[in-house]
């Protein structure tokens, strides 16, 4: 696909389509409604990319329906994801490559979701710091946010910043492309952006930029916040201010066609050794971390209570279920090194994220993994069979002889907090 002068109505560089394909390939992902995988798409790669470029450049590209997939939520119920076809993911990536450099610089510094150079860990770090500075928190979640975004309001925001006709044309088409369910029923859409689409996160951020971020900056400039997509934490000086803010945020979201989630939104008192107010809510969970009063140590080794984040119970349960699914104890033909290779990549990812704050909270998971390894040893070695104490001693010896074999064996307990 060489870049040559084109007489097409829209000037889209072929190089941009190639870059977009590289991004889609790196992110992998499932097949859409046409059941075409990335491997199948690549069997006629040049032809497929040329056809996509040709249609996008001429204005004749119409996105196919989005495959609706229901995935179970951690606390019950399902979340509806939209899976575009491989070709449509490439098309959306072309648009994202064009709009992200324009939109991202306008976003609020405390918007952390789905942005280059921003992360959930940064949101946790800034929230931890502010919980020490402000006594009260309004934590809220938006009910089915991706599904409820008002198309007219969103397009108004898009047109304010994006001037290329072809991008506006295709964003409108992506917004209204129907869902297709497992039984091939097509569902028309008048609201929302498909959770799973390539351009959906940046469109969501743009909508929330005007619906919440700028509104907060304008209306409550002295109440800092951290927002990650549809989940946010706002800091307040007093309970009265928090109660007012809770009402006003709910009202603002309602104006924009969104609903504050009644079960996932609350006011929290950031209780610690220096805060004596009595209030029933003294904890909240944000991005997989539960903030609550915890034991900490000062630089003089004095113990006190601080308001700190640590891996949440729900996150620990999900990790434990994943470990259980590995069925380590049944892999008796494997060596210990084989088991380490199976575990380490995932364990390293968990540690990189959840081990960033209050590391000792992860020890419960590490003990669970070690328990599975002890079970494996009792099944594998006859001398350990039926002897739990011996298997515990065996594992202790393994940790001493090969202390870096497993990621969680390498972890040295750091300072609390």
Secondary structure in CASP SS format (residue, H / E / C, confidence):
PFRMAT SS
TARGET T0000
AUTHOR 0000-0000-0000
METHOD secondary structure of the structure
MODEL  1
X C 1.00
X C 1.00
X C 1.00
X C 1.00
X C 1.00
X C 1.00
X C 1.00
X C 1.00
X C 1.00
X C 1.00
X C 1.00
X C 1.00
X C 1.00
X H 1.00
X H 1.00
X H 1.00
X H 1.00
X H 1.00
X H 1.00
X H 1.00
X H 1.00
X H 1.00
X H 1.00
X H 1.00
X H 1.00
X H 1.00
X H 1.00
X C 1.00
X C 1.00
X C 1.00
X C 1.00
X C 1.00
X C 1.00
X C 1.00
X C 1.00
X C 1.00
X C 1.00
X H 1.00
X H 1.00
X H 1.00
X H 1.00
X H 1.00
X C 1.00
X C 1.00
X H 1.00
X H 1.00
X H 1.00
X H 1.00
X H 1.00
X H 1.00
X H 1.00
X H 1.00
X H 1.00
X H 1.00
X H 1.00
X H 1.00
X H 1.00
X H 1.00
X C 1.00
X C 1.00
X C 1.00
X C 1.00
X C 1.00
X C 1.00
X C 1.00
X E 1.00
X E 1.00
X E 1.00
X E 1.00
X E 1.00
X E 1.00
X E 1.00
X C 1.00
X C 1.00
X C 1.00
X C 1.00
X C 1.00
X E 1.00
X E 1.00
X E 1.00
X E 1.00
X E 1.00
X E 1.00
X C 1.00
X C 1.00
X H 1.00
X H 1.00
X H 1.00
X H 1.00
X H 1.00
X H 1.00
X H 1.00
X H 1.00
X H 1.00
X H 1.00
X H 1.00
X H 1.00
X H 1.00
X H 1.00
X H 1.00
X H 1.00
X H 1.00
X H 1.00
X H 1.00
X H 1.00
X H 1.00
X C 1.00
X C 1.00
X C 1.00
X C 1.00
X E 1.00
X C 1.00
X C 1.00
X C 1.00
X C 1.00
X C 1.00
X C 1.00
X C 1.00
X C 1.00
X H 1.00
X H 1.00
X H 1.00
X H 1.00
X H 1.00
X H 1.00
X H 1.00
X H 1.00
X H 1.00
X H 1.00
X H 1.00
X H 1.00
X H 1.00
X H 1.00
X C 1.00
X C 1.00
X E 1.00
X E 1.00
X E 1.00
X E 1.00
X E 1.00
X E 1.00
X E 1.00
X C 1.00
X C 1.00
X H 1.00
X H 1.00
X H 1.00
X H 1.00
X C 1.00
X E 1.00
X H 1.00
X H 1.00
X H 1.00
X H 1.00
X H 1.00
X H 1.00
X H 1.00
X H 1.00
X H 1.00
X H 1.00
X H 1.00
X C 1.00
X C 1.00
X C 1.00
X H 1.00
X H 1.00
X H 1.00
X H 1.00
X H 1.00
X H 1.00
X H 1.00
X H 1.00
X H 1.00
X H 1.00
X H 1.00
X H 1.00
X C 1.00
X C 1.00
X E 1.00
X E 1.00
X C 1.00
X C 1.00
X C 1.00
X C 1.00
X C 1.00
X E 1.00
X E 1.00
X C 1.00
X C 1.00
X C 1.00
X E 1.00
X C 1.00
X C 1.00
X C 1.00
X C 1.00
X C 1.00
X C 1.00
X C 1.00
X C 1.00
X H 1.00
X H 1.00
X H 1.00
X H 1.00
X H 1.00
X H 1.00
X H 1.00
X H 1.00
X H 1.00
X H 1.00
X H 1.00
X H 1.00
X H 1.00
X H 1.00
X H 1.00
X H 1.00
X H 1.00
X H 1.00
X H 1.00
X H 1.00
X C 1.00
X C 1.00
X C 1.00
X C 1.00
X C 1.00
X E 1.00
X E 1.00
X E 1.00
X E 1.00
X C 1.00
X C 1.00
X E 1.00
X E 1.00
X E 1.00
X E 1.00
X E 1.00
X E 1.00
X C 1.00
X C 1.00
X H 1.00
X H 1.00
X H 1.00
X H 1.00
X H 1.00
X H 1.00
X H 1.00
X H 1.00
X H 1.00
X H 1.00
X H 1.00
X H 1.00
X H 1.00
X H 1.00
X H 1.00
X H 1.00
X H 1.00
X C 1.00
X C 1.00
X C 1.00
X C 1.00
X E 1.00
X C 1.00
X C 1.00
X C 1.00
X C 1.00
X C 1.00
X E 1.00
X E 1.00
X E 1.00
X E 1.00
X C 1.00
X C 1.00
X C 1.00
X C 1.00
X C 1.00
X C 1.00
X C 1.00
X C 1.00
X C 1.00
X C 1.00
X C 1.00
X C 1.00
X C 1.00
X E 1.00
X E 1.00
X E 1.00
X E 1.00
X C 1.00
X C 1.00
X E 1.00
X E 1.00
X E 1.00
X E 1.00
X E 1.00
X E 1.00
X E 1.00
X E 1.00
X E 1.00
X C 1.00
X C 1.00
X C 1.00
X C 1.00
X C 1.00
X E 1.00
X E 1.00
X E 1.00
X E 1.00
X E 1.00
X E 1.00
X E 1.00
X E 1.00
X E 1.00
X C 1.00
X H 1.00
X H 1.00
X H 1.00
X H 1.00
X H 1.00
X H 1.00
X H 1.00
X H 1.00
X H 1.00
X H 1.00
X H 1.00
X H 1.00
X H 1.00
X C 1.00
X C 1.00
X H 1.00
X H 1.00
X H 1.00
X C 1.00
X C 1.00
X C 1.00
X C 1.00
X C 1.00
X H 1.00
X H 1.00
X H 1.00
X H 1.00
X H 1.00
X H 1.00
X H 1.00
X H 1.00
X H 1.00
X H 1.00
X H 1.00
X H 1.00
X H 1.00
X H 1.00
X H 1.00
X H 1.00
X H 1.00
X H 1.00
X H 1.00
X C 1.00
X C 1.00
X C 1.00
X C 1.00
X H 1.00
X H 1.00
X H 1.00
X H 1.00
X H 1.00
X H 1.00
X H 1.00
X H 1.00
X H 1.00
X H 1.00
X H 1.00
X H 1.00
X H 1.00
X H 1.00
X H 1.00
X H 1.00
X H 1.00
X H 1.00
X H 1.00
X H 1.00
X H 1.00
X H 1.00
X C 1.00
X H 1.00
X H 1.00
X H 1.00
X C 1.00
X C 1.00
X C 1.00
X H 1.00
X H 1.00
X H 1.00
X H 1.00
X H 1.00
X H 1.00
X H 1.00
X H 1.00
X H 1.00
X H 1.00
X H 1.00
X H 1.00
X H 1.00
X H 1.00
X C 1.00
X C 1.00
X C 1.00
X C 1.00
X C 1.00
X H 1.00
X H 1.00
X H 1.00
X H 1.00
X C 1.00
X C 1.00
X C 1.00
X C 1.00
X C 1.00
X C 1.00
X C 1.00
END
